[in-house]
């Protein structure tokens, strides 16, 4: 598994990074989405956001966890990558 670290952003700001990311991952495996720095009530919104952001690049198989406890039993080799999302600070 490769690691991609980005400083944040979305849409046009991330176009080149998302394009490169989509070129190197194994799309036959799901992407693991971990938005656990977000508030729980925002998780559905987070899932919609990631589906829209990465769907344009052919990354459509996305699984999301809602707690660190779910990560305990995950075999990370089953995923093409892990995408963490942090809370946006203003």
Order of alpha helices (4+ residues) and beta strands (2+ residues): alpha-beta-alpha-beta-alpha-beta
